[in-house]
């Protein structure tokens, strides 16, 4: 992959930071299921929390390729930590840059630029996952023209540590469908807002996921993003623009597992020689490497297209299908490669003393969140057949 001089310098700096500040605590984050709050200001100082924030608002102004680069490098050590770096992009920067107004950008972006705040996105509900149109959280107008939110969300990543959450809720009629969804920025200190108990998960330990409860939460009308009823379009757009990042996380996770497997195969001896000398092992490693590189090429090609922009809505629809391809292919690949890495380690790979079993557990979520891979196959097929 060709990188600019600035991107190469950024990657070198990031690798030094990861080796010094992230790698030594990665296993402990998983073991203790502890959010690494000490990394937040360090990420902010490096610009990782505000990578997508344009320069005119005090941010680095990184393009999607650079965002993916950061996600991949961090995920080679810890997917949990990698997700911290991209969260403010989907939680606030992308929604406000594409659908917000200048007043909102002037109000919220200075705080983002400081590199200390965290945001989240609340879409999923107990009865509404892939079927976004069936959500039941409602936002009704009060006598002052502001909104009152009531309802609940579930599995919301970063909910317990977020300062603001972009919440999607029904406005207008009570019917199912996507025509009556709107988006709001909710300050988590607002009365009536509460966060439930953090979920216990298979993987992604250290990153809290929790339900949200809205009990007459009052949100000023100026916190609505875009027009009323435009929420579904906003939701799909921010997910599309974030999916290459999830693909990059999956690539990094798989590359980290492959690197460990190669080292172990050269060191582990059986029948008088290293297991790397057996042709069966060599074929296995070769297949893993090909799969990782194929996914990497797809992810970064998708990011390159996004960096060029979308002159027409048709161009974005084409990108949407490619974003689904990148996310779906890379996450399926990561699940296979991390599982193969555990197999190469044998019994040792099944033990929590080594990180490959953590990589395998973390890999699974990438096939589920930001749209299940079954949904992505539908998106791709519909674009092909349209």
PESUL-V377326 format. One record per residue. N is the residue number from 1. RES is the residue in one letter. PSI is psi in whole degrees, 0 to 359 (NA if undefined). OMEGA is omega as a letter, one per 20 degrees, with the letter a starting at -180 (* if undefined). Layout:
N|RES|PSI|OMEGA  N|RES|PSI|OMEGA
//
This chain:
1|X|129|a  2|X|129|r  3|X|149|r  4|X|167|r  5|X|320|r  6|X|320|r  7|X|322|r  8|X|318|r  9|X|318|r  10|X|315|a  11|X|320|r  12|X|316|r  13|X|316|a  14|X|320|r  15|X|322|r  16|X|318|r  17|X|317|a  18|X|315|a  19|X|325|a  20|X|318|a  21|X|340|a  22|X|308|a  23|X|319|a  24|X|338|a  25|X|1|a  26|X|313|a  27|X|323|a  28|X|323|r  29|X|316|r  30|X|313|a  31|X|315|a  32|X|354|a  33|X|52|a  34|X|128|r  35|X|125|a  36|X|73|a  37|X|335|a  38|X|341|r  39|X|340|a  40|X|306|r  41|X|328|r  42|X|319|r  43|X|319|r  44|X|318|a  45|X|330|r  46|X|353|a  47|X|8|a  48|X|331|a  49|X|343|a  50|X|28|a  51|X|317|a  52|X|355|a  53|X|124|a  54|X|154|a  55|X|326|a  56|X|347|r  57|X|13|r  58|X|10|a  59|X|179|r  60|X|338|a  61|X|34|a  62|X|145|r  63|X|176|a  64|X|328|r  65|X|316|r  66|X|322|r  67|X|317|r  68|X|323|r  69|X|315|r  70|X|316|a  71|X|317|a  72|X|313|a  73|X|317|a  74|X|321|a  75|X|342|r  76|X|339|a  77|X|318|a  78|X|119|r  79|X|324|r  80|X|314|a  81|X|323|a  82|X|323|a  83|X|334|r  84|X|321|a  85|X|330|a  86|X|359|a  87|X|320|a  88|X|340|r  89|X|307|a  90|X|331|a  91|X|332|a  92|X|314|a  93|X|307|a  94|X|315|r  95|X|318|a  96|X|328|r  97|X|325|a  98|X|332|a  99|X|347|a  100|X|177|r  101|X|171|a  102|X|325|r  103|X|319|r  104|X|319|r  105|X|319|r  106|X|332|a  107|X|319|a  108|X|328|a  109|X|328|r  110|X|325|r  111|X|322|r  112|X|319|a  113|X|333|a  114|X|339|r  115|X|37|r  116|X|343|a  117|X|157|r  118|X|147|r  119|X|171|r  120|X|170|r  121|X|133|a  122|X|104|r  123|X|307|a  124|X|142|r  125|X|166|a  126|X|326|a  127|X|16|a  128|X|102|r  129|X|264|r  130|X|330|r  131|X|79|a  132|X|326|a  133|X|347|a  134|X|8|r  135|X|152|a  136|X|348|r  137|X|131|a  138|X|148|r  139|X|113|a  140|X|149|a  141|X|140|r  142|X|185|a  143|X|340|r  144|X|1|a  145|X|1|r  146|X|183|a  147|X|151|r  148|X|120|a  149|X|135|r  150|X|137|r  151|X|197|a  152|X|154|r  153|X|162|r  154|X|160|r  155|X|38|a  156|X|113|a  157|X|133|r  158|X|7|a  159|X|314|a  160|X|344|a  161|X|3|a  162|X|143|r  163|X|325|r  164|X|149|r  165|X|129|r  166|X|112|a  167|X|134|r  168|X|131|a  169|X|158|r  170|X|136|r  171|X|156|r  172|X|224|a  173|X|167|a  174|X|358|a  175|X|159|r  176|X|169|a  177|X|176|a  178|X|2|a  179|X|344|a  180|X|34|r  181|X|138|r  182|X|163|a  183|X|141|a  184|X|144|r  185|X|120|a  186|X|124|r  187|X|124|a  188|X|355|r  189|X|1|a  190|X|133|r  191|X|141|a  192|X|346|r  193|X|135|r  194|X|155|r  195|X|132|r  196|X|188|a  197|X|135|r  198|X|141|a  199|X|149|r  200|X|128|a  201|X|162|r  202|X|315|a  203|X|197|a  204|X|36|r  205|X|149|a  206|X|340|r  207|X|112|a  208|X|138|r  209|X|132|a  210|X|158|r  211|X|156|r  212|X|146|r  213|X|131|r  214|X|112|a  215|X|90|a  216|X|49|r  217|X|119|a  218|X|126|a  219|X|124|r  220|X|147|a  221|X|331|r  222|X|355|r  223|X|0|r  224|X|133|r  225|X|124|a  226|X|192|a  227|X|157|r  228|X|134|a  229|X|359|a  230|X|6|a  231|X|321|a  232|X|318|r  233|X|318|r  234|X|314|a  235|X|310|a  236|X|323|a  237|X|315|a  238|X|327|r  239|X|316|r  240|X|316|a  241|X|347|r  242|X|343|a  243|X|324|r  244|X|329|r  245|X|319|r  246|X|322|r  247|X|320|r  248|X|322|r  249|X|315|r  250|X|320|r  251|X|315|r  252|X|317|r  253|X|314|r  254|X|321|r  255|X|319|r  256|X|318|r  257|X|320|r  258|X|317|r  259|X|317|r  260|X|320|a  261|X|321|r  262|X|313|r  263|X|315|a  264|X|319|a  265|X|328|r  266|X|335|a  267|X|326|a  268|X|126|a  269|X|135|r  270|X|143|r  271|X|35|r  272|X|6|r  273|X|166|r  274|X|147|a  275|X|343|r  276|X|343|a  277|X|349|r  278|X|134|a  279|X|323|r  280|X|320|r  281|X|320|r  282|X|318|r  283|X|321|a  284|X|313|r  285|X|322|r  286|X|317|r  287|X|317|r  288|X|316|a  289|X|319|r  290|X|318|a  291|X|318|r  292|X|314|a  293|X|323|r  294|X|316|r  295|X|320|r  296|X|315|a  297|X|318|a  298|X|316|a  299|X|312|a  300|X|333|r  301|X|320|r  302|X|317|r  303|X|321|r  304|X|318|r  305|X|316|r  306|X|322|a  307|X|335|r  308|X|339|r  309|X|174|a  310|X|96|a  311|X|328|a  312|X|164|r  313|X|329|r  314|X|323|r  315|X|321|r  316|X|323|r  317|X|321|r  318|X|318|r  319|X|320|a  320|X|316|r  321|X|320|r  322|X|324|r  323|X|321|r  324|X|319|r  325|X|314|a  326|X|313|a  327|X|314|a  328|X|309|a  329|X|315|a  330|X|320|a  331|X|322|r  332|X|318|r  333|X|315|a  334|X|323|r  335|X|318|a  336|X|314|a  337|X|318|r  338|X|325|r  339|X|319|r  340|X|325|r  341|X|318|r  342|X|319|r  343|X|319|r  344|X|323|r  345|X|345|a  346|X|219|a  347|X|325|a  348|X|328|a  349|X|340|a  350|X|352|a  351|X|146|a  352|X|357|r  353|X|339|a  354|X|149|a  355|X|350|a  356|X|328|r  357|X|329|r  358|X|318|r  359|X|319|a  360|X|317|r  361|X|318|a  362|X|327|a  363|X|329|a  364|X|321|a  365|X|332|a  366|X|340|r  367|X|354|a  368|X|308|a  369|X|168|a  370|X|35|a  371|X|121|r  372|X|156|a  373|X|339|r  374|X|319|r  375|X|320|a  376|X|325|r  377|X|325|r  378|X|317|r  379|X|315|a  380|X|315|a  381|X|318|a  382|X|322|r  383|X|320|r  384|X|324|a  385|X|356|a  386|X|NA|*
//
